[in-house]
């Protein structure tokens, strides 16, 4: 849907109100016109256009940073980097090799002064701004209480979704450093006089959980609507189970996953499919489909052999999710295209099952965990026979491996590796097919597991502290 623009009563729609630092002298007012939102329908459309994830997911590069990608080829592009004024230089080298300058890669495009506006930090906060504008004024809209509650619940859930991504990009893993610096919390659309400092990781998680629980409270009594590109009740509870999983709160994770199933969420048997993609509304387990993620030219990177080797030969995710080409290239075929170069994102019921299975292991309930694992595999592997795993560590690893196979290239793996303890990763990189392959290594517990902030952002907001990953030396290939 084309983004709609609005003028919000007495609320200035500010370009960068919370993104650049709260001080008004650093803000740029952007005149918006066309529609003044008055009705619930107006605000619902405002939320969809300005709050929901857009056509491009801001952190679309993270799948190039994890261990599901093994080889990247730049095909002879220049040795520079993608900074302002140089749009044809290396476009993914910095993220793929975890360079400290990765925050500056997204420097081409619109800017406010010296700050590029197409960085993940800016773009996600821009969406949060849209959620806040709706939340501040939906109660005054023309419409029924139920209609207002649905829009408010959506805005809360989507804001929580955005903050969960921000804190897992720019803050340390919750289970390692809950009291460490996260990201600034901005929960209304007013313009503050002070520069916003970073809230702790735990404070951001608390805000995310509060938003999601309030969203569930408002929306659960309402009729469940599916396949309309708006977040719904099962998707909210699946998100809650995800956040609790990342926070290591196992009982709460199980509770929220169960609520999704209680609300009619299902996991279909996909062993009868004969083609991809299946991450779409044609798959009844998809509860919410949204936005899109830029997909790098698939001839330039290779899915990791270790990932492909982990699939059973009768696994439909291998058969129809990967398409080997005669040239040796392997194309991905599980994800629905959302226009040239983008793929859709989704929240699926299979996540609730695997979240719950992992939590069951941690709660010393291996029988329930094994049942969930076997249920998952039976719906993905042709002719699968239930297996028995008695060792807790082995069972946990099997569930995590299943999670990797189920959600590869959907934006899960990088965040999962962070909560698994930030293991070492090695990437092969080739500047051109005629040149030698170089190895780049992300060390165990490497600071680069937490992304650096763009330099321009720090110049505009002196209250924002930089992450250690920005101060590392350039990573050199061998």
C-alpha positions, 0 to 999 in steps of 0.5 A: 500500500502506498504510504499516506501522509497526514497532518495531525491536528496540533501535532507537528509531524517532525522529521527526526523528533526522537531519532536525532536527539530530543532538542527542538533546535535540531528538529526539522518540521515537515509539512504534511497535508492531504488528510486530517485523521478524524475517524478510526478508519483514518487512524488505521490507514495512518498506522498501516502507512506510517507505523507498520513495517514498510516495503523495505525492512531497515535491518535487511542486512543481518542475514548476511552477518550470520552463519547461514551465508558462506560465500559472498562475491562482489564481482569486481566493484571498486575497493571503496565502500557505499558512502554518500556520493559513491553508490556503485562501490561495495554494497555489502562487504562491511556487514558481511565481514563485520567491519566497524564502519558497517554503520556508515554503509547505509549512507547513500540517500536522503539526509538530515544534515550529516545524518543519513535517513536510511539507516536502521536506527532512523527508519525504525524510529520513524515507524515508532513515531507513526505508532506514537502519533496514533496512540496519542490520538486514537481515543479521540477518533470517531468510531466505536470503542471496539474499533478504537481498541483494535487500532490501539492494540495494533499500534502497541504491538507494532511499536513493541515489534520495532523496539524489540528489533532496535534493542537486539541490533544496538544493545547487548543480549538480554541474558548477558547484560540486561543492565547494559545500554539499550536504545532510547525509549520514546513512547509519545509524539511530543517533542522533548527539550532534552537529548534522549539517553539510552535506556537499559536493555531490560528497560526496553524489554519491559516496555516491549512486554508492557505494550504487547500485553496491553495489545493482547488485553485490548484485542483478545476479546475482539473477533480474530481477523486473518490474512489482512496484513494487520497484526492479529491476536495469535501473532501478538502472543507469538511475539510475546513468546519470542520476547520471553524466549530471548529474555530466558523466561521459560514459563511465560514463553510456554504460556504465550505460545499456548495462547496462540494455539488456543486462538486457532493457530495451526501448523499445516502439513507441508509435505505435500507441496511441490514448489515454493514459496510457502511463506505467504498467506496461502499457508494457513500458519501465517498469522501476519505478513508484512513489509519486505526485506531487500534480497541481495542478488542471489548469484553473489552469495551462497547458502552455507553448506553446513546449513544445507547439509543439516536437512534430511533428504526428504525435507520439503524445506530442502527440496523446494526451499533451495534451487541449485542452478547449473552454474553452481548458484543456489537460489532461495525459493521459500520466500514470497517476492514483494516486488523487485529485489524484496521478500515478504516477512511473516509471523508463523505458528511454527515459531510458537511451537519451536519457542515452546519446545525450547522453553520446555527443555529449559523447564526440564520437561523433555517429553513435551519438548520432544513431542513438539519437535516430532510434531514439527518434523512430521509436517516438514519431512516426508515419511518422518518417523518419530525419534527419541532423544533423552539427553537434555543438551542434545535435545536442545541442540536438535530444537535449535537446529530445527529452528535454524532450518525452519526460519533461515533467511527470515531474520531470526538467526542473527538474533538467535546467535546472540542469545546462544552466547555469540559463537565464532563465525567465519565467512569466505569472501571473494572480491571477484571470481578471478581473485583469491578467497579470503576468510573473515572471522567474527570471534566468540563474544565479538563486540560486533554482535552489537552494531555501532551507531552511525557517526552522524547520529552521535554528533547530533545527540551527545547523550547517546553513547557509542557501542564498543564495536565502532572502536575495533580495528578494521577486520582483515581477511586472510 
